Each structure stands twice: as C-alpha cells, then as structure tokens.
Amino acid sequence: MIDLAVLKGSSFVVLGLARSGLATVRALAAAGIECMAWDDNAPSREQAAGMGATLVEPSAIDWSRVSALIISPGIPSRLPTPHPAAVAARAAGRPILCDVELLARAEPKARFVAITGTNGKSTTTALIGHILKEAGMRSEVGGNIGRGALDLAPLGTGGVYVLELSSYQLELLATFRANIAIWLNITPDHIDRHGDMAGYVAAKKNIFACQQSGDCAVIGTDDEPSRAVEREITGRPGITCVPLALDRPVAGGISYRAGMLIDADGYTVDFSDVPTLPGDHNAQNAASAWAACRWLDVPRERIVAGLRSYPGLPHRQERVASVGNVVYVNDSKATNADATARALSSYRGIYWILGGQAKEGGVAPLAAYFDRIRHAFLIGEASDLFAGQLEGKLPYSRCGDLQSALEAAHARAQREAAGPSGGPSVVLLSPACASWDQWKSYEHRGDAFRAMARALPGAQRLGKAA
C-alpha cells in the first residue's frame, strides 16, 4: 500500500467505492488523513466505514473543509451529466482528481511508465511489467489493470510504476508526470463521456501534459489522429519522441509487423513463434514495450527473453484449449469491431462466435476479414442486426447463447477438420459486443467460454490454469 503521509493536513472526499475507491480510503486512513466517502452501494459504504472513513452524502458535504474530491473514473465529472458532487466541488474551487494523482504525489522519486490508447493498453502494460520483472527491476503494475494505484507497493528511487491509464483517468490528472508516455492508437470510443472525438483525443493527450525535458513519448502512427499527436509532441523541446509504424520504416522509431520488430538502428527481433503475441496489433504492443524498456536501459537480450516468455492476459486472444487441429481462443475483451478486427486479422480458418449488446456500426466494418471466416455463430441481442449485416457475405447460424454457439462451432470445426479441406483452424470467441445482455461482464463471459471449451470431449488445456 502507498504511504500518503506526504498529504498530511489535507482532507478528501472519496466518491465511488469500488476497487480504486476502497484502496484510496484504506491508504488515506492508514496515513491518518481525514476522509469522507460515499457510494450508492450500501455494502461498499460499510466497507469504507470499517476502514475509518466518515460516510457523508454528497449533498451534505461542507466543501470549505475539503482539499479535493477523489472520484472514481467511472463516475462522470462533466459529460454526459456530471455527478452533483463534481458540480459542487467545481463550484467551490476544489480540484477533482483520481487515485493515480495521489500515487504520483506520494512517490516523486519513482519513475512512471504510462500507457494509453483505444486498444492494446492492457497487453502493453502487462508485457512491460513482465519484462521488467524478468529483468530483475523493482516495478509495480496497476492503474486501469490489476490493483488500484494506491494498493501498489512503495518503490522510491529506482522503482518503476507501469500504469495503464484510460481516458477517464487521464482527464482527472493534474501534476502526474509520465517519464515514458505510450500512446498506442486511437479510434472513436467513449464519445458520450467526452462529447466528441476531439474531446476524447484531448483527454488522452493529457498523458503528455506534464512531461519534462529528458522524458520519452512512444507514439503509434498508424491512424491520422495519432500521427497528428506525434507531430505535436515531436515539436516539444527536450522530449524524445519514438514513433511506431506498421510494416514501414520510420525515422528514429520502430517498424513492426506480426512477429517482428526492427529498431531504428536496424536491430531485428523475431518473436513469430510466441503464441501469446499473435498479429500486427500485438507486434505494436511488443514494439511499445521494446521502446519503453530500452529507454529504461534494460539490455536487449533481457527484453527478448521477456517477450518470448510472456504468458498473455485472460480474455485477450487467450488460447484456452485444443481438440486435434482446432484451437479454442477466448477474446471476450473484444467488445467493439475494432478490437475484433485485431483478432480476425491474426488467424485463418475461423469459426467465429459473436454477439451481445452491439456497438455503433455493428460488424459491417469487419467485411475485409470475412474471407478468413468459415462460419459465424450468432448470440445475444445483436443476432438480428448481425444476421442482416452478414447475409449473402458469410454463412452464419443463430445460436442464441454461448453454450449453444460453442457446441455448434465445435461440431462443425471438428467435422470439417477431418475432411479433405481440413487443417489447423480456430474457434474464436471475439464478440464485437458488450456482454451485459447475458453476462455480468466480459470477464464473466470469457471465464464461461474457457470452462466450456476445456470441458469439450478430448480437450487439451492450453495457457494458464485459470
């Protein structure tokens, strides 16, 4: 847990008592700092009270006694409708922050690697953390992945915090300095929260806001908004900008493609036989990790070893089982078409399970990958929409629920694998949809798929034991 003694004499309101909120209450209480807290969920309030927080309804807060509002990133502070506590705090001139800001203030001598982007954040964050751990460096991984920022261990001088940061978190930072800021990519997302694409980009760009001379910015340049950001950051004095580009040389940066990256000096890394990093998108993640770790002076051979031993993350192209020549892949984290495109581009001979609560555009943007798919299996609310978008372009079956879809995909994949046109194939859960029509979360959906696939007759377990 982070020691917040540096904030002694302050007083905070913590709004939202999920993972990060409760970690904030725990750290403030341990440091003897006055903390008021609230959440609409009664059990969460009880937990906070048990840690030492004073429970106060937002309407009853005396903001003249408060130093700052620490708000859960999931609670809107501006759009689409700001929480009343945020309105009141802003009217009283009180800053609205998140737990990452407190971590940065408590650990000024540590170094921070911050990662953002529409897709690939979690894999890049976990990959960097894995490489640093394997290289013997003192580091902690958290933020929008794993543990809350204030549940991480104190590191001090020489330590490295590797933090995944969402746009929601980034818009709540004031003094946080990323010694290495990684911008992977950007496509439209969370528009309701940020108003429009410009608002979304502006929130993401806060990752660079407090960088100083001697810091590094690693920026993917495969979409136009990201190229514009790269041009802007390159012009800042003292900041070293490392651009990343798919399958094309880039001055002073890193070129990558599936299973391969080429550094600015021509040094080449081949990781094409690493099953946990398939596809061009994971090559971008690897290139980002390479750039960050080189900036941290990790020897090249240690980075290569870390890439090759990376175990992968659950629900992100997670190979969970195999039956004969058919591999079963859990990509439940793919809740939009752009994320699913990354999975479809990584395989051929695909038996695709998709559906749930559809996002804008559905699967129409994925037509370029339909030649990789042998059959689609539709589930959930989006079945009618997706059937209309696939009609005449791709054979499909309406299956209703995940268990039925997996059984149908398994039967067809095994039957066709045994035929004259057989060969290696993939049963892929990559829904391109939110999960909430039938599941509590994408993790709930992915856990169920993993268990179902491993229970298939003749299934061999792949990956970690989860």
Beta strands, then each sheet from edge to edge (+ up, - down):
strand 1: 11-15
strand 2: 34-38
strand 3: 54-55
strand 4: 68-71
strand 5: 96-97
strand 6: 111-116
strand 7: 139-143
strand 8: 160-164
strand 9: 180-183
strand 10: 216-220
strand 11: 240-246
strand 12: 254-257
strand 13: 260-262
strand 14: 268-270
strand 15: 318-323
strand 16: 326-330
strand 17: 350-355
strand 18: 357-358
strand 19: 373-379
strand 20: 396-400
strand 21: 425-429
strand 22: 433-434
strand 23: 460-461
sheet 1: 3+ 2+ 1+ 4+ 5+
sheet 2: 7+ 8+ 6+ 9+ 10+ 11+ 12+ 13- 14+
sheet 3: 20+ 19+ 17+ 21+ 16+ 15- 23+
sheet 4: 18+ 22-
end
